Amino acid sequence: MNPALLPRLIDQLDTIIEGKREQLELAVCCLLAGGHLLIEDLPGVGKTTLAHALAAALGLRYARAQFTADLMPGDLLGVSVFDRNRSEFIFHPGPVFAQVLLADEINRAGPKVQSALLEAMEERQVSVDGQTRALPTPFFVIATQNPFDQLGTYALPESQLDRFLLCISLGYPSRAAERALLEGRDRRELIAELQPLVDAGSLLQLQRQVQTVHAAPALLDYVQDLLLHTRNGRWFAEGLSPRAGLALLRAARAWALLQQRDYLIPDDVQRVFPAVVGHRLRTVDSPVVNRSASLQAAQALLEQVAV
């Protein structure tokens, strides 16, 4: 598939989520890289709308799971129910068997449900009733998360945060974008009218193209320097792991393809670095991962590391 279609895809999404083009580009970049996306922000700023619009624009099957304190793993994965007529158990798949799963307010569910989702995110399969079931291809989790200091939230463990390739925030709209929202049609109606520009097969082809984006030895040196500086104890309590380093490189390659290039430049790494780092690392002066503080530290680190 021609990557030249990708700007048109962003333009289409921009008609739904106005004034947030950089966040839209990062969201598409995450899916091109085959990663899962975490959106952390206040309720009501368009997190769910973005997830639904992405699924519609990509022509993928979409399902939403509202995470609550009483949600059970079976509600997410599915359950086997005995059929009297057939005298056997029939498996009824849960919402996780969609191609795009919106895990809405993921940090309001308990640890058992979060653990059930972890296998799906990492292995692209789930284990139910002693049987392993493969998930569809492609498979993406787009999770929304309220700020950790809000009531009724359970902090996600570091192991699960690390499975999200990128974390973004939408923030409040600009005055012009909010006026367009107030005067315009309902976003759900607009999403229903979206014509997919990409299908599942084309998306898989684009993901294979991401893997072929060239990274020169000097560029890999720069990536290693960034990783090393996250581990020196100046900004962060612990540094990025090798797996996170691979995630950074994969996201940078996807960003390069989004810019119509088949090779990496330092700007690609710099554009995705805060979104890769912000949810993975905690600053030296914070007992928990605070994304706002981590983003500031990541920006300071970028300014210190020579290209």
N, C-alpha and C positions, 0 to 999 in steps of 0.2 A: 504493500500500500504506500502511496505517496505521502510523505510527512507534511506536504504543503497543505493538506486538509486540516492540520491541527490548529492553525490560527482561526480557521472558520469555526472549528469546534469551540474555541475560547470565545469567539464573538457570539456564538449562539448561547452559551452559558451566561454571557454578560448581559443578555436581555432578561435573564431571570434574577441573577444576583448582580445588581448594578453597582458600579464604582469600586469593585473588588477584583480587578483584573489580575493583580499579582497573586492573590490567594487562589484564584481560579487556575492560573498557570501552575502553581505548586501542586494543586489537587490533581490536575491532569498529569503532571510530571510523575507524581507518586504512582498513579495507576499504570502509566507507561512502563515504569520500573518494576511493576509487578508487586508493589508493596501495599501495605495497609495504611490507612490515613486516620489520624486522630485530630479532631477539631475541638479545641478547648475554648469555651467562651461562656458568657452569660446567656441565660435562656432568652429566646425571642429575637436573636440577631440573624437567623437564617441558616443555622447549622443543618437542620433537617431538610430544608428546601434545597440546599446545595447537594446533599447526598442524593435526593430524589432526582434532581436535574441531571446530575452526572450519569445516573443509571439510564435515564430516558435518552440523553444525547448519545450514549454509547450503545443503545439498543440491547441492554442486558436485563435479565430477569431480576427484579428488585423485591426485597422483603424487609420489613421493619420489625424489630423486636424492642419493645419498651422495657428497659431494665428497671426493675423495682426491687425493693428489699425482700419481697416474698417470691421472686422469680426462681424457679427450679431448673436444674440442667435439662430435664426432659422437656420443659416448655421451649427451650431453645433448640435442642438436638432432635427431638421427636420421641415418640413412644410406640411400643408394640401393644396392640389391643387384640384380645382373643375374639375371633370370628366364629360364632356358633355354627353358621351354615357350612363353613369350610373346615371347621374343627382344627384351626391353627391360628397362630399369632400373626397378625398383619402389621407391618411397620408403617407408621404414619409419620413422614418426615416433618421436621420442624422448620422454622424460617432460615436456619443456617444453610439449607440446601439451595438457596438462591445464588445467583452469580454476584450480586451486590447485596450484602447484608448491612443494614443500618442498625448498629447497636446504640440505641438512643439512651443517653445519660448512663453510660456504661459504669460509672463509678457509684451508681445508686444500688447496684446488685451486690450480693454477698460473694465471698471468695470462691464458693463452690461453682457458681455460674461463671465467674471469671476464669477459673481453671478449665472448665469445659470449653470455653471459647479459645483458650490458649492452644489446645491441640489442633483445632480447626485452622487457626491462623498460621501455625508453623508447619504442620504436616499436610494440610489440605485434605484432611480426613477426620472422621469422628468415630469414636467407639461407643456403641450402644448395645446393651444386652450381650456383651461378649463378642460382638461382631463389628468388624471395621468396615466403614462405608465411605467411599470416596466422594469428595465434594465436586461440584461442576467446575469446568474450566471455561473461562477464567473465573477466579473467585477472589473477591475483595471484601474486606471489612472496613466500613467507614463508621468510626465510633465518635460519638459526641460526648463531651465531658464537661460538667460544671466545674467552676473553680473549686479547688480542694478545701477552701475554708467555708463553703456553704454547708448548711445543715443536712444531715442524712446522706453523706457521701462516704464511700470506702476508698481509700487511696489504692490505686492500682499498684501491684508489686513491680519492682524494677524489671523482673524477667518478662512481664507482659508489656510494659512500656517499650522495652527494647524490640518487641515484635512489630511495632508501628514504625514504618519507614520515616514518615514525616508527621509533624504536628504543626497545625496552623491555628490562627485565630482570625475571625472575621472583623470583630470590633463594630462600633456604631457606624452607620452609613454617613456619608457627607450630606450636607444640607440639600444639595441638588439631587443626589440619589434618593434621599428620603422623600423629597417632594414628588419625584417620579413614582415612588412606591405608593404614596398616599393618593395620587391622582390616577394611577394605573389600575389595570385589572388584577384580579386575584391570581397570585402566583401559581396556585394549583391548576387553574385553567390554562395558563401559559405553558406549564410543564406538560399537560395533556396534549398540547398542540405541537410539541417539539418533534421534528422529524430527525431520526437518528442519522448522523453522518458516518458513523463507524459501526460495524457489527462485531460480534465476538471473534470471528475469524480474522478480520482486519486488525483488531486489537492485538491478538496473539502474534500477528506478523510484525506489528510495530514493536512489540516487546522483544522480538528476536532482533530487530534492527538496533534497538538500544544496546544490546550486548556486543554489537559490532562497532560501536563508536570508538574511535582510536584514542588511546591515552598514551602520550609520549613519555619517555623515561623522566624527563624534567618535570612533567606534570605529576607523575607518581611521587617524585621527590617532595613536591609541594604538599601533596596529600599526607605523606608520612610526617612532614614537619608539623602540620596541623595536629595530627594525632599525638605526636610527641609532646606538643605544648599543652594539650589537654591533660597530660599525665604528670606535669612537673609540679603540681600542688599549688600553683600560684592562683589559679582561678577556680579550679574544681577539686572537690574532695577525692574523686576517683576519675581516671581518664576514660576515654573511649576505648572499647574493646576492639579486637581485630574484626569481629562480626560487624560492629558499628562502622569500622573503616570501610568494609566492603559495601555497606549500605550507603555510605557517603559517596563512594565512587559510582555506584549504580544510579543513585539519584542525580548526580552530576551528568552522567551520560544521557539520562532521560531528558534533562534540561537542555543539553546541547541539541538533541534531536528535535526538541520543541522549537529551538531557534534555527532549525533547518541546517544543522551542521553535522558532519560525520566524524568530527574530531573534538577533543576537549580543549578548553582554554581555562586559565585560572578563574575567570569570572563565573564560569559554570559552577565551580566548586564553592565559590564565595556566596553565590545566590542561594544555594540549598543548605549551606552549612548551618545557619541558625535553626532552620526547621528540623534538621537532623539531630542537633545537639540539645535543643531547648527542653525536651522531655526526657532525655536520657541521663543528664548529669545534674548534680546539685552543686551549688557553689560552696566554697569553703566555710562561709558564715551561715549556712542554712542547714537545719536538721533534716529537711525533706526537700524533694525536688520542687523548686519554685520556678515555673517557666519564665516569668518576667525577669527574675534575677539572672537566670541562666542565659537568656537572650542577650542581656547587657554584657555579661562576661564573654559570650561568644563573639560579640562584635568587637570588644576590646582585644580579644585574642587575634582576630583577623587583622587588626591594625598593627599588631606587633610582629606577626610572622611575615618575613620577606617573601615576595613572589620570586 
